[in-house]
Structure formats: C-alpha cells, structure tokens
Amino acid sequence: MPPRKQPRSIARELALLGISQIKTNSQKLADEDLSDFVLSAVRTLTTEVQDILETASAETRRGEERLLSSETRANDLESAKAMVTDAVKLAQTAINLLGTAIEIPEFVQLANKQEVKEYAIEIIITIRENRQAIEKYLEEVLVAWQLKRLPKIDKDILTISVAEILYLDVPLKVAIDEAVELAKRYSDNEGFRFINGVLRRVSDRINNQEQLSMTNEP
C-alpha cells in the first residue's frame, strides 16, 4: 500500500496533472466530481507514458540500425550503446509514471476527499484568474531563461508554487518544499535542480521585499 499523503499534497498533484485536461470554466469547476480530477490526472500520465515509450522505441531502433550498419567501428559502437542506454532510461521513466498513475486513485481514497477536491479547484481557479501576473513574476526571477521555453511540467510546477505563495497564503517554505517534491516525482534531475534554484530566488526576493518594507516603516 502506498504511504499516506496529506490531502493538500494530493490536491497539488491532481491540479498539476489535470490543469491542462480540465476545460471547464471557473464558475462550473466547483461542480466537477473528484473522479473527474483523478481521471484527468491518469489520462495525463498515460499520454506521457505513451510518448516516452514511443521515443524509447525509436531510440532503440536507431541503436540497432547503427549496430547493423557499422563495421565494428568504436565510435559507432559507442554511439549505439548510448542510444540503447537512453532508451532503457526512458522505459524506466515510463514504468515509474505508470506506477504513479496506479497510486493516485488510492491516495485519493485514503485522504479527505472533500479537502482534496476543494484545494485542487482553488489552485486551478487561482492560476486561471491570475496567470498573467504569475507568469510575469516568474519571468522576473528567471535568469537567462524564458518561461515559454521551459518544459511544460516544470513551468506548471513553478506556476502552482508561485500561485500558492502569492495568492493562497501558503507559507513560503511549505510551497517550495511541495514544489520540490513534485519536481522529484515528475521532472528529471535537471528539472528538479532548476525548479529548486528558481524557487530559491523567489524566496530571496520575497525576504528582501519584507526586509525593505520593515526598514521603511515609520
């Protein structure tokens, strides 16, 4: 049995995975059934798994072709080996995501369902109503990166974290820790480190603003 997770952690996960799948407008979103959020999350993961497996299959074929066409040249053999190694890593990622897809309904079943639904909806509505401001804020803290060029999962994790910090009164440390956990679960090592770095800059910016505000108080 998967470990018990807090309702808000599950809600963040459902919001992350379902935000692009759920098309209902904000006024009708509150009427969505929790099962719709779970279904959207599972669909997102299974689509991702299919894409990853297709990439892994193509990489394997390229490696095989490189081996067959080579004359045992060292460079060709090393290149083919790298392709197959990448394909194996991708397949492992797909397996992990399938495991996550299976776990999500059980996580929800073990949690306070009403709290999960309410907070997932609150996150999605907050992002929809404040997306422009959230994205502007992120653009200002990104260093040598453009928000639109980030992988979608990384961008969505950052968006949820900033939405919680700026609009949902979630403590800075809690929002950052939760975002890092999502990044560990759904992004790669490079994405996880990047997200952690961006959110540290968000933290520094907020702390500096608070110190400046205290300094300027009469």
N, C-alpha and C positions, 0 to 999 in steps of 0.2 A: 504494500500500500504506500502511495506517495506521502511524504511528510505533510502535515497540516500547514496550510498557508493562511495568512491573515486576509480577511475579506477585501481590504483595500489593495493589497498586493495582487490578488486575483483580478480585481476590477481594473487595475492599471494594465495588466496583461491582456485582458479582453478588449480594453479600449485601444491598446496598441495594435492588436491583430484585427480588430473589427472596424477601425475608423475609416478605412477605405472601402470596406464592403457594405457598411450600413448607409443607405442613401436617404433614409427618412429625414424630413426636415426637423428642426429643433423642437417645434411645437408638438409634433407627433412622436418624438423619440421616447418620451416618458411612458407611452403606451406599449412600447416594444416589450415582448416577453424575454425573460432572461435566456431562454433557449435560443432565441434569435441571435443573441450576442455570442453564445457558445458556438452555434453553427457557423457564424461569420468567422470566428477565430479558427475553427477547424478547417474551414474552406481556404482561408489564407495560408495556413500551414501546409495543407495538402497540395495547393498550387505551387508553393515554394519548393516542396519536395519533388514534384514532377519536373520543374525547371532545373533543379540541381541534378537530378538523375539523368536528364537529357544531356546536360553539359558533361557529366561524368562519362556517359556512354560515348559521346563524341570524342572526348579526350582519350578514352581507351582505344577507339578505332584509329585515331591519329597515331597513337603509340605503336599499335600493331602494324600499321602501314609503314611507319618509319623503320620498324624492325625488319619487315619483309623486303623493303626496298634497299636496305643498307647492305653493304658488303663487310659487315662487322667492323665498320669504322668506329673508333672510340667516341667521336663526337655524336654520331647518330645513335649509338647505343645509350649514351648518357642522356641524350635528349628524349629518347623513347622511354627510358626509365623514369625520367622526371614527369613525363605525361601520365604514365600509369600511376605513379605515386600521387599526383594531383587528383586523378580520378578516384583513387581509393579514399583520399581525404574528403572529397565531395560526397562520396557514397556514405561515409561515416556521418557527415553533417546531416544528410537526408535521413539516416536512421535515427539520429538524435531528435530531429524535428518530428518524425513520426511518433516517437515516444512521448514528446510533449503534447502532440495532438490527442493522444490517448489519455494522458493525465488530466487535461483541462476539465472535462466533464466531472471527473472525480473530485478535483479540487473544489469546484463549484458546489458539488453535492455536500462536501464536508463543511462548507462555510455558511455564514449568514447570507442567504440568497438575496434578501431584500437590500442589505447593505452593499453587496456586490453590484447589484443592478443599479442602485441609486448613484453610486460613486462612478461607475463606468459611464453612465449617462451624463453626470455632471462634468466629467473630464471632456467628453466628446462635445457637449454643448459649449463649454468654456473655450475650447480650441476653435470651434466654428465661429463663435462670436468675436474672438479676439485674435484670429490667425495673423492678420496683417501686423498687429502690434508685436505679437510673439516673434514672428519671423524677423521683424526689424530689430528687435532686441538681440536675437541670435546673430544676425549679420554683424552687429556692432561688437560682439565679443569673439567672433571667429577671426583667427589670424591666418592670413594667406589662403583662405578657403572661401568658396561661395556656397551658401546654403543649398541652392538648387543643384549643385554638383555632388552633394553627399548621397550615399546610398539611402534609399527610402527608409529602411528600418532605423538607421542612425538618426536621420532627420526626425522621424516620428518620436523616437525615444527622447531626443532633446526637446522637442515641442511639448511633450507631455510634462517633462520635468519643469520647464520654464512656466508652463501654464499653472502648475501646482504652486510654484514659488510665488508668482506674481498675482495670481487671482484666487487661489483656493486656500490660502493661509496655511499651507503645509510647511513645516519647519525646513529650513534650508538643508540641514544635514539629512533629514529623512528623505526629502525629494531626490537629493543627489545619490544617496545610498540605494534607493529603489531603482533609479535610472541605471546605475552601475550594474545592479543585479539583472535587470532586463537586458543590458548590453552583453553581459556574460552568457546569457541564455540564448539570445537571438542574433547577436552580431559576432564577428570574428575577433581575434585577438587585437588586430589593428584597429578595428572599430571600437572595441571596448576601451582601449587606451586613449583613442581620440575623444570619445564621449566624456571620459573621466577628466581629460585635460580641459575641454570646453567648459564643463560644469565647475571646475575649479576656478576658472576665470570668471564665471558668473558669480561664484561665491565671493571672490576677491572684490568684484565690482560692487556688490551689494554691501559688503562690510565697509568698503571705502566710503560709499554714499552715506551709510549710517554714522560713521565717524565724522564725516564732514558736517552732517546735519547736527550732531551733538556739539561740534565746535562752534557752529553758527548760532546756537541757541543763546538767547539773552541771559 
